[in-house]
Amino acid sequence: MFHVECATATTVREILVTNVDRKSTLNTDESRLYTVVGAEFGAHHTVITARTITARRSMSATT
């Protein structure tokens, strides 16, 4: 785990390219911090957080 005082696209990129294999599939939230660096990996998938939270709430209400 990393604590980043002020996350920027540059600091996030540095952490990712140092610690993650470039052939990996990068799974991130919708933050623009990952837009450019995502192209440097094997694949980049984005989860839209607000929809995921809403879907989880809807599912738990029906179970």
Beta strands, then each sheet from edge to edge (+ up, - down):
strand 1: 25-29
strand 2: 43-47
sheet 1: 1+ 2+
end
